[in-house]
Every structure is written in C-alpha cells, then in structure tokens.
C-alpha cells in the first residue's frame, strides 16, 4: 500500500504543497483516532484496525438539480489509501477510483431530492461508507434579461427547483441603481417594474428556507438615440404644407414615436410602423420650427425647419381687352418669380365679376361678361403670398356698316341685291341682314366675305329698310331706294 509522508512525518493529501487539504485530512484522521464521529462526513468503525477504510467527501451537502464536483479522500489509520473504488447511488449515481494518493473528483448530477450514498471498496479492506446530503437548489429566470436604463420595464422573475415552481420565495434585485424586494406567488412568479438609473448588471437573487440560493443577471443597457429628419427644410408663413417626418434608431424606423412641433408653429404627430408621421404645418410667423422626437426607451432628438417671409405673386391675363356685353374666355396665370403657383384665388371686380382657382400650372380660364365699358380688376391671393392684381379693359361694341349693290331697285322688277357688312374696314361674316318695307320682306346672312345676296321685288311707294346685326356689334342701318 502506497504511503505518502513528509519529512516531518505528516501524511500528505493529493497536493504536495502542504496547503489546506493536508490540515483538513490530519484533523479528520485525528478526530477519528480520538473517537470523534463527524456528522455525515465519515462513517465507519472508530476503533483502529489495519483493515479499516474510511472515505471523506468534500463538500458534504450539494444542490438538487445541479452538477457539482465532489472530492473524495480514502484513508485508514495509517494514512491515505489509493486505488479504492468509489460508488455513488441514491439521488446521484456514478463511480470512479481514487488515485494512488487516495484522491478522486467526481461530477455528481443530482436529479432528485434525497441523500447520496457513498461506498468505498478495496480488496483486503472493510468497505468505507459516507453520505452526501442534498439540498434542493433554487433557480431563477428573468424575462426580459435586458432592459434600457431610464425606462420602466416590467420584468417577470420565475423561481423553480428541479423544474417545479417555488412559491413564497424571496426575490431581490440589486445593481445599476435598482434595489427591489418581492415574493413569488403560487405559480412561482413575480412581475416587477424595473427602472434602472444606470447601465450595468442587475443581480436577481432568490432564496427560501430549505433551498440553496439561486441567482440570475439582468443587463441594463444605454438608451438608443433617436434621429429625426423632415421632408422640408424651409416653409413659408401662412402656407399650409404637409411635412413628412422620419424617426429612426440604429438605422431602423421607430414606431409610436411622438413628434412635437414648437416655435413658429405648434402641433404633434405619432409615427407609424415605418417611423413616419405626416403633419400639416402652417407657420404663423417667421423664425425656427423645432420638431422634437421622443419614444419610450430612447433618448430624444430634434431637428429644425426655417419659416420664411411671404412670397410675392404676379398675375398675367390674356386677352387684355374684352367687349362689353360679349362673353369671352380669359386666361389668368399666377407666378412667383419664375415658378407657377397653383391654388391661387382669382377674383374679378369692376365692369365684370367672377372668381376661380389656378391649377398646378398656375392657370385658370374664366368666362368674362362685362356689363358695360370700363376697367375690370383681377386680384390674386394665396396664404403665404403677398396679393397681386392687374386691370384690363372692357371696351364698347363696334358698329356695323352696310352697303348695297345696286343701291336701288325698280318696282315690279325682281333684282339681285348684294349687301356687304363691315366694321372698322373689315368684312364681318355671320351678320344677319334683314330687309323690310316697300313691299319687300327678306333675311340673309353674310358669308366669309361679309356679303349676303338677296332677290328683291319691290312694290308700292314705302321705304325699304335694311338692318344688319351681330352679337358684340352695334346694329348697322340703311335704306334702299326704289
């Protein structure tokens, strides 16, 4: 049998550096020789016998549901005994053999409550026995295991042992500025609102009489910083504009972020799942508009939009004159600088009335019917722009002139007469020519040359009157001799 002695006769254990194990072993052996029984550590005869064998296990109490490394030392009254078969059964089962120094380390996987029986066997020796006590181990799980500092988060803590929930277990949270206590309910859980003031680990510990303590870690992380951008960098006073705001964090859109507007305008909005919010913004004054984004669990951020002065409108009209009493289509064009401006309100006053709104090209066509000659004023207005106006004329109607060839007819002799209608030296087509009197009644209309040809047969001595008329013109008159 192998013995391991130091120079001064001290029995050594597994290590050769005369450390704690030597003293523990010496104390235990001394206690046995003196007849002192160590509770649950060493079991066997206490009287010195050369065939006696003892086994010591360190530790002598391990947790249920855990894998624990246990060190075994086999010895007798003369010193350590090597090559001893160690068998564990009960709450854990495994086996092994001590080395020549009587040392063995086994991993004990305790799967149920109860003790572990230890038996040491070697030929020529009485069996050594020992018992390892087991204590149910408490485990604790946390969900979520990561929270954001500065943000209150509900954390579910679950206490269990060997897969079963443990109620009335004391739970404590500490670290990262958190200090909270609680007790699990009948389902082994407790829900706690945790708001860490700092970043770092938060230790969640659980304990209950009759169980080994358990713990888990919650990590408190720093808040992500929001980023906010807008579709417009400048706006105009009193001009309503739909502005799209985008809120992101780490490159991804943030849902349910609140956007608050302040400064030259007030307002608010909530982002959608893409991190976007569309807000109708109408600046009330020049200056800066601040858009601030906030969301639970994030550090806020802001951006600015400039609110500028109103812009000037200009207005053009075509044609520049209309004829009184003659409806005419007139086109109005609104501009600001070189840009066409839509949604401009055009209002007419003076010799004619009416209104309309320009399209996206800045144009609107109105039917203008002047009730008389004079000036027509067209005014242009739009919120955010300075108003503009212009005038155009409503002129009087031109007079029609008429001539006949031949200028006279003979009673009783049918004669073709050509009537020519002009105005200002120009032939007028589409004019109505009416002949009456002297036994004649006939009507005609001028062609593109301003002429109308009629077959007339006068009778009697009355006057033959010729009247020409056309909308927008003053009637023309003449008499035909006969």
C-alpha positions as CSV (number, residue, x, y, z in Angstrom):
1,X,0.0,0.0,0.0
2,X,1.3,3.4,-1.0
3,X,2.0,5.8,1.8
4,X,3.0,9.4,1.3
5,X,4.8,11.0,4.2
6,X,6.6,14.3,4.6
7,X,10.0,14.7,6.1
8,X,8.4,15.5,9.5
9,X,6.0,12.5,9.3
10,X,2.9,14.4,8.3
11,X,0.6,12.5,6.0
12,X,0.0,14.4,2.7
13,X,-3.1,14.5,0.6
14,X,-3.4,14.9,-3.1
15,X,-1.3,18.1,-3.4
16,X,2.3,18.2,-2.3
17,X,2.5,21.9,-1.3
18,X,1.4,21.4,2.3
19,X,-1.7,23.5,1.9
20,X,-5.2,23.4,3.4
21,X,-6.0,19.9,2.4
22,X,-3.2,18.4,4.5
23,X,-4.5,20.2,7.6
24,X,-8.1,19.1,6.9
25,X,-7.0,15.5,6.4
26,X,-4.8,15.5,9.5
27,X,-7.7,17.0,11.6
28,X,-10.2,14.5,10.3
29,X,-7.9,11.5,10.9
30,X,-7.0,12.8,14.3
31,X,-10.7,13.1,15.1
32,X,-11.4,9.5,14.1
33,X,-8.5,8.1,16.1
34,X,-9.7,10.1,19.1
35,X,-13.2,8.6,18.7
36,X,-14.9,11.7,17.5
37,X,-17.7,10.9,14.9
38,X,-18.0,13.7,12.3
39,X,-21.7,14.1,11.3
40,X,-22.3,12.7,7.8
41,X,-18.7,13.2,6.7
42,X,-17.1,10.0,7.7
43,X,-18.9,6.8,8.5
44,X,-17.3,3.6,9.6
45,X,-15.6,2.0,12.6
46,X,-13.9,4.3,15.0
47,X,-11.6,1.7,16.5
48,X,-8.1,1.4,14.9
49,X,-7.9,-1.6,12.7
50,X,-5.4,-2.2,9.9
51,X,-8.2,-3.3,7.6
52,X,-10.4,-0.3,8.3
53,X,-11.2,2.0,5.4
54,X,-12.7,5.5,5.5
55,X,-13.9,7.9,2.9
56,X,-14.3,11.6,3.2
57,X,-16.3,13.7,0.7
58,X,-15.9,17.5,0.1
59,X,-18.5,19.1,0.1
60,X,-20.9,17.0,2.1
61,X,-24.0,19.0,1.0
62,X,-24.8,19.7,-2.6
63,X,-27.8,21.2,-4.5
64,X,-30.5,19.3,-6.3
65,X,-30.9,19.8,-10.0
66,X,-27.2,20.8,-10.3
67,X,-24.0,19.2,-11.3
68,X,-21.4,19.5,-8.5
69,X,-17.8,18.4,-8.4
70,X,-17.2,16.4,-5.2
71,X,-13.7,15.4,-4.0
72,X,-13.3,12.0,-2.2
73,X,-10.4,11.1,0.0
74,X,-9.9,7.4,1.1
75,X,-7.6,6.5,4.0
76,X,-7.1,4.4,7.1
77,X,-5.4,4.8,10.4
78,X,-2.0,4.6,8.7
79,X,-2.6,7.2,6.0
80,X,-4.2,7.6,2.6
81,X,-5.3,4.5,0.7
82,X,-5.2,4.6,-3.1
83,X,-6.9,2.6,-5.8
84,X,-10.2,2.5,-3.9
85,X,-13.4,2.0,-6.0
86,X,-15.9,4.8,-5.1
87,X,-19.6,4.2,-5.9
88,X,-22.4,6.7,-5.6
89,X,-26.1,5.8,-5.6
90,X,-29.4,7.4,-4.5
91,X,-30.0,11.0,-5.6
92,X,-27.0,10.7,-7.9
93,X,-25.3,7.7,-9.5
94,X,-21.7,7.5,-10.7
95,X,-18.5,5.6,-9.9
96,X,-14.7,6.0,-10.1
97,X,-11.4,5.0,-8.5
98,X,-9.1,7.1,-6.3
99,X,-5.5,7.7,-7.4
100,X,-2.5,6.3,-5.5
101,X,-2.8,9.2,-3.1
102,X,-6.4,8.3,-2.3
103,X,-8.0,11.3,-4.2
104,X,-10.9,11.3,-6.6
105,X,-13.1,14.0,-8.1
106,X,-16.5,13.0,-9.4
107,X,-19.2,15.1,-11.0
108,X,-22.4,14.4,-9.1
109,X,-25.6,15.2,-11.1
110,X,-28.4,15.4,-8.5
111,X,-31.7,14.8,-10.3
112,X,-34.0,14.3,-7.3
113,X,-34.3,15.1,-3.6
114,X,-32.7,12.7,-1.1
115,X,-29.2,11.7,0.0
116,X,-26.4,10.2,-1.9
117,X,-24.8,7.0,-0.5
118,X,-21.1,6.7,-0.9
119,X,-19.3,3.3,-0.8
120,X,-15.5,2.8,-0.9
121,X,-14.3,-0.7,-1.8
122,X,-10.9,-2.3,-1.9
123,X,-9.8,-5.8,-1.6
124,X,-8.5,-6.6,1.9
125,X,-10.3,-3.7,3.5
126,X,-13.7,-3.3,5.1
127,X,-16.0,-1.1,2.9
128,X,-16.0,2.6,3.7
129,X,-19.3,4.4,3.7
130,X,-20.4,8.0,3.7
131,X,-23.5,10.1,3.0
132,X,-23.7,13.3,1.0
133,X,-26.7,15.4,1.9
134,X,-28.7,17.2,-0.9
135,X,-30.4,20.5,-0.7
136,X,-33.0,21.5,-3.3
137,X,-31.4,24.2,-5.4
138,X,-33.4,27.3,-6.3
139,X,-33.1,28.6,-9.9
140,X,-34.4,31.9,-11.2
141,X,-35.2,33.0,-14.7
142,X,-35.8,36.6,-15.8
143,X,-37.7,37.9,-18.8
144,X,-36.6,40.1,-20.4
145,X,-33.0,39.7,-19.5
146,X,-32.0,43.1,-20.9
147,X,-33.7,46.4,-20.2
148,X,-33.0,50.0,-21.1
149,X,-31.7,52.4,-18.5
150,X,-34.1,55.2,-17.6
151,X,-37.1,53.2,-18.9
152,X,-39.5,51.5,-16.6
153,X,-39.9,47.8,-17.8
154,X,-42.0,45.0,-16.4
155,X,-39.7,42.1,-15.7
156,X,-41.1,38.6,-14.9
157,X,-39.0,36.6,-12.4
158,X,-39.7,32.9,-12.1
159,X,-38.4,30.8,-9.2
160,X,-38.2,27.0,-9.6
161,X,-36.5,23.9,-8.3
162,X,-36.0,20.7,-10.4
163,X,-38.4,22.1,-12.9
164,X,-41.2,22.9,-10.5
165,X,-42.3,26.4,-9.5
166,X,-41.5,27.6,-6.0
167,X,-43.9,29.9,-4.2
168,X,-43.2,32.3,-1.3
169,X,-39.6,32.6,-2.4
170,X,-37.9,35.9,-1.5
171,X,-36.6,37.8,-4.6
172,X,-34.2,40.7,-4.5
173,X,-32.9,42.9,-7.4
174,X,-29.8,45.0,-6.9
175,X,-27.4,46.8,-9.1
176,X,-27.5,49.6,-11.7
177,X,-29.3,51.9,-9.3
178,X,-32.0,49.2,-8.6
179,X,-32.9,47.9,-5.1
180,X,-36.2,46.0,-5.1
181,X,-37.6,43.1,-3.0
182,X,-40.5,40.8,-3.6
183,X,-42.1,37.4,-3.0
184,X,-43.1,34.8,-5.6
185,X,-46.8,33.9,-6.0
186,X,-48.3,30.4,-6.2
187,X,-47.0,30.0,-9.7
188,X,-43.5,30.8,-8.6
189,X,-43.5,34.1,-10.4
190,X,-43.4,37.8,-9.6
191,X,-43.7,40.7,-12.0
192,X,-41.7,43.8,-11.0
193,X,-41.5,47.2,-12.7
194,X,-37.7,47.9,-13.1
195,X,-36.4,51.3,-13.9
196,X,-32.6,51.3,-13.8
197,X,-31.0,54.7,-13.3
198,X,-27.6,53.4,-14.5
199,X,-26.2,50.9,-17.0
200,X,-24.7,47.6,-15.9
201,X,-25.7,44.3,-14.4
202,X,-28.6,43.8,-12.1
203,X,-28.4,40.7,-9.9
204,X,-31.7,38.9,-9.4
205,X,-31.3,36.6,-6.3
206,X,-33.9,34.2,-4.9
207,X,-33.9,32.3,-1.5
208,X,-36.2,30.2,0.6
209,X,-35.6,28.1,3.7
210,X,-34.7,24.6,2.8
211,X,-33.3,25.5,-0.6
212,X,-29.9,26.6,-1.9
213,X,-29.9,30.2,-3.1
214,X,-30.1,31.0,-6.8
215,X,-29.4,34.0,-9.0
216,X,-29.6,35.4,-12.5
217,X,-28.5,38.6,-14.2
218,X,-30.4,41.4,-15.9
219,X,-28.4,43.8,-18.0
220,X,-29.3,47.5,-18.1
221,X,-28.2,49.0,-21.4
222,X,-27.9,52.6,-22.5
223,X,-30.8,54.2,-24.4
224,X,-30.5,54.4,-28.2
225,X,-30.6,58.0,-29.5
226,X,-33.4,58.8,-31.9
227,X,-32.7,60.5,-35.2
228,X,-35.4,62.7,-36.8
229,X,-35.5,64.2,-40.3
230,X,-38.1,66.1,-42.3
231,X,-39.1,66.4,-46.0
232,X,-38.9,70.2,-45.9
233,X,-36.1,72.4,-44.6
234,X,-38.0,75.7,-45.2
235,X,-41.6,76.7,-45.1
236,X,-43.5,80.0,-45.8
237,X,-45.6,81.9,-43.3
238,X,-49.3,81.1,-43.5
239,X,-48.7,78.5,-46.2
240,X,-50.1,75.1,-45.2
241,X,-47.8,72.2,-46.2
242,X,-47.9,68.5,-45.4
243,X,-44.5,67.7,-43.9
244,X,-43.2,64.1,-43.6
245,X,-41.1,63.4,-40.5
246,X,-38.9,60.2,-40.2
247,X,-37.8,58.9,-36.9
248,X,-35.1,56.2,-36.7
249,X,-32.8,54.5,-34.3
250,X,-29.9,52.4,-35.4
251,X,-31.0,52.8,-39.0
252,X,-34.5,51.4,-38.4
253,X,-37.8,53.3,-38.2
254,X,-39.2,53.7,-34.7
255,X,-42.9,53.1,-34.3
256,X,-45.1,55.1,-31.9
257,X,-42.5,57.9,-31.5
258,X,-44.2,61.2,-30.6
259,X,-43.2,64.3,-32.7
260,X,-43.9,67.7,-31.1
261,X,-43.6,71.0,-33.0
262,X,-42.7,74.2,-31.3
263,X,-41.6,77.7,-32.2
264,X,-43.2,79.4,-35.3
265,X,-45.9,76.7,-35.2
266,X,-47.3,74.1,-32.8
267,X,-48.5,70.6,-33.4
268,X,-47.8,67.0,-32.9
269,X,-48.0,63.5,-34.5
270,X,-47.2,59.8,-33.9
271,X,-45.0,57.7,-36.2
272,X,-46.3,54.6,-37.9
273,X,-44.5,51.2,-38.1
274,X,-42.2,52.7,-40.7
275,X,-41.2,55.5,-38.3
276,X,-43.0,58.2,-40.4
277,X,-45.5,60.8,-39.4
278,X,-47.2,63.3,-41.8
279,X,-48.2,66.6,-40.2
280,X,-50.0,69.6,-41.8
281,X,-47.8,72.5,-40.8
282,X,-48.9,76.2,-41.2
283,X,-46.3,78.6,-39.8
284,X,-47.8,81.5,-38.0
285,X,-44.6,83.7,-38.0
286,X,-41.1,83.8,-39.4
287,X,-38.4,82.0,-37.4
288,X,-37.5,78.5,-36.4
289,X,-39.8,75.5,-36.1
290,X,-38.3,72.8,-33.8
291,X,-39.5,69.2,-34.3
292,X,-38.7,67.0,-31.2
293,X,-39.0,63.2,-31.3
294,X,-39.5,61.1,-28.1
295,X,-40.2,57.4,-27.6
296,X,-40.2,55.1,-24.6
297,X,-36.7,53.5,-24.2
298,X,-35.0,56.0,-26.4
299,X,-33.1,59.3,-25.9
300,X,-34.9,62.1,-27.6
301,X,-33.7,64.1,-30.6
302,X,-34.8,67.2,-32.6
303,X,-34.4,68.9,-35.9
304,X,-35.4,72.4,-37.2
305,X,-37.3,73.9,-40.1
306,X,-37.0,77.6,-41.1
307,X,-40.2,79.6,-41.5
308,X,-39.5,82.4,-44.0
309,X,-41.3,85.6,-45.1
310,X,-44.3,85.6,-47.6
311,X,-43.5,85.5,-51.3
312,X,-44.9,87.8,-53.9
313,X,-47.5,86.8,-56.5
314,X,-47.6,88.2,-60.1
315,X,-50.5,87.9,-62.4
316,X,-50.9,87.9,-66.2
317,X,-54.1,88.0,-68.4
318,X,-54.9,87.0,-72.0
319,X,-56.6,88.7,-73.8
320,X,-56.0,92.1,-72.3
321,X,-59.4,93.5,-73.6
322,X,-62.9,92.2,-73.8
323,X,-66.0,93.6,-75.4
324,X,-68.8,94.8,-73.2
325,X,-71.9,92.6,-73.4
326,X,-69.9,89.9,-75.2
327,X,-69.0,86.8,-73.1
328,X,-65.3,85.9,-73.6
329,X,-63.0,83.3,-72.2
330,X,-60.0,84.9,-70.5
331,X,-56.9,83.0,-69.2
332,X,-55.2,84.1,-66.0
333,X,-51.7,82.9,-65.0
334,X,-50.2,83.3,-61.4
335,X,-46.4,83.2,-60.8
336,X,-43.9,83.8,-58.0
337,X,-40.6,84.6,-59.6
338,X,-40.2,82.0,-62.3
339,X,-42.5,79.4,-60.6
340,X,-46.1,78.8,-61.5
341,X,-48.2,78.9,-58.3
342,X,-51.3,76.7,-58.0
343,X,-54.3,77.1,-55.7
344,X,-54.3,80.9,-56.2
345,X,-57.7,82.5,-55.8
346,X,-58.5,84.9,-58.8
347,X,-61.3,87.4,-58.2
348,X,-62.8,89.8,-60.7
349,X,-64.4,93.2,-59.9
350,X,-65.4,96.3,-61.8
351,X,-67.0,96.1,-65.2
352,X,-67.2,92.3,-64.7
353,X,-67.3,89.8,-61.8
354,X,-66.3,86.2,-61.2
355,X,-63.7,84.0,-59.5
356,X,-61.6,80.9,-59.9
357,X,-58.6,79.0,-58.6
358,X,-55.4,78.3,-60.6
359,X,-54.3,74.7,-61.3
360,X,-50.9,73.2,-60.6
361,X,-49.6,75.1,-63.7
362,X,-50.8,78.4,-62.2
363,X,-53.5,78.8,-64.8
364,X,-57.3,79.3,-64.7
365,X,-59.7,80.2,-67.5
366,X,-62.8,82.3,-66.6
367,X,-65.7,83.4,-68.8
368,X,-65.9,87.2,-68.6
369,X,-69.1,89.1,-69.5
370,X,-68.7,92.8,-69.0
371,X,-71.9,94.6,-68.3
372,X,-70.5,97.8,-69.7
373,X,-67.4,99.5,-70.8
374,X,-64.7,100.3,-68.3
375,X,-62.0,98.6,-66.2
376,X,-62.0,95.1,-64.9
377,X,-59.7,94.4,-61.9
378,X,-58.3,90.8,-61.4
379,X,-56.9,90.1,-57.9
380,X,-54.7,87.1,-57.0
381,X,-54.4,85.8,-53.4
382,X,-53.0,82.8,-51.6
383,X,-52.0,82.2,-47.9
384,X,-48.3,82.8,-47.5
385,X,-48.0,85.1,-50.5
386,X,-48.5,88.8,-50.9
387,X,-51.5,89.6,-53.0
388,X,-51.3,90.9,-56.6
389,X,-53.7,92.5,-59.0
390,X,-54.0,93.8,-62.6
391,X,-56.6,95.6,-64.7
392,X,-57.8,95.0,-68.2
393,X,-60.4,96.9,-70.3
394,X,-64.0,96.2,-71.2
395,X,-64.4,98.2,-74.4
396,X,-67.6,99.3,-76.2
397,X,-69.1,97.3,-79.1
398,X,-68.0,98.2,-82.6
399,X,-70.6,99.5,-85.1
400,X,-71.6,97.5,-88.2
401,X,-71.8,99.2,-91.6
402,X,-73.8,98.0,-94.6
403,X,-73.8,98.9,-98.3
404,X,-76.0,97.6,-101.2
405,X,-75.2,96.9,-104.9
406,X,-77.2,98.1,-106.8
407,X,-78.2,100.8,-104.3
408,X,-81.8,100.9,-105.8
409,X,-84.4,98.7,-107.3
410,X,-87.4,99.1,-109.7
411,X,-90.9,98.3,-108.5
412,X,-92.2,95.1,-110.1
413,X,-88.7,94.1,-111.4
414,X,-87.1,91.3,-109.4
415,X,-83.5,92.3,-108.8
416,X,-80.5,90.5,-107.1
417,X,-79.0,92.9,-104.5
418,X,-75.6,92.2,-102.8
419,X,-75.3,93.6,-99.3
420,X,-71.8,94.0,-97.8
421,X,-71.3,94.3,-94.0
422,X,-68.2,95.7,-92.5
423,X,-66.9,97.1,-89.2
424,X,-63.8,99.2,-88.9
425,X,-63.0,98.5,-92.5
426,X,-63.1,94.7,-92.1
427,X,-65.7,92.3,-93.6
428,X,-68.0,90.8,-91.0
429,X,-69.2,87.3,-91.5
430,X,-72.2,85.7,-89.8
431,X,-74.0,89.0,-89.6
432,X,-77.8,88.9,-90.1
433,X,-79.2,91.1,-92.9
434,X,-82.9,92.0,-92.7
435,X,-84.8,93.8,-95.5
436,X,-88.4,95.2,-95.0
437,X,-90.7,97.8,-96.4
438,X,-91.8,98.9,-99.9
439,X,-93.5,95.6,-100.3
440,X,-90.2,93.6,-99.5
441,X,-89.5,91.2,-96.6
442,X,-86.3,89.1,-96.8
443,X,-83.5,87.9,-94.5
444,X,-80.0,86.7,-95.1
445,X,-76.6,86.1,-93.5
446,X,-73.2,87.3,-94.6
447,X,-70.6,84.9,-95.8
448,X,-66.8,84.9,-95.0
449,X,-66.5,88.0,-97.3
450,X,-69.1,89.8,-95.3
451,X,-71.7,89.6,-98.2
452,X,-75.3,88.4,-98.5
453,X,-77.1,88.2,-101.8
454,X,-80.9,88.6,-101.9
455,X,-83.6,88.6,-104.7
456,X,-85.8,91.6,-104.1
457,X,-89.1,92.6,-105.9
458,X,-90.3,96.0,-104.6
459,X,-93.9,97.1,-104.9
460,X,-95.6,100.3,-103.6
461,X,-94.1,103.5,-102.5
462,X,-92.9,102.8,-98.9
463,X,-89.3,103.0,-97.7
464,X,-87.2,99.8,-97.9
465,X,-85.2,99.5,-94.7
466,X,-82.0,97.3,-94.3
467,X,-80.8,96.3,-90.8
468,X,-77.6,94.3,-90.1
469,X,-76.8,92.9,-86.7
470,X,-74.4,90.6,-84.9
471,X,-73.7,89.8,-81.2
472,X,-71.0,92.2,-80.0
473,X,-71.7,94.8,-82.5
474,X,-73.9,97.8,-82.7
475,X,-76.5,97.3,-85.5
476,X,-76.0,98.9,-88.9
477,X,-78.8,100.6,-90.8
478,X,-79.5,101.8,-94.4
479,X,-82.4,102.4,-96.8
480,X,-82.7,101.0,-100.3
481,X,-84.2,103.4,-103.0
482,X,-86.9,102.2,-105.4
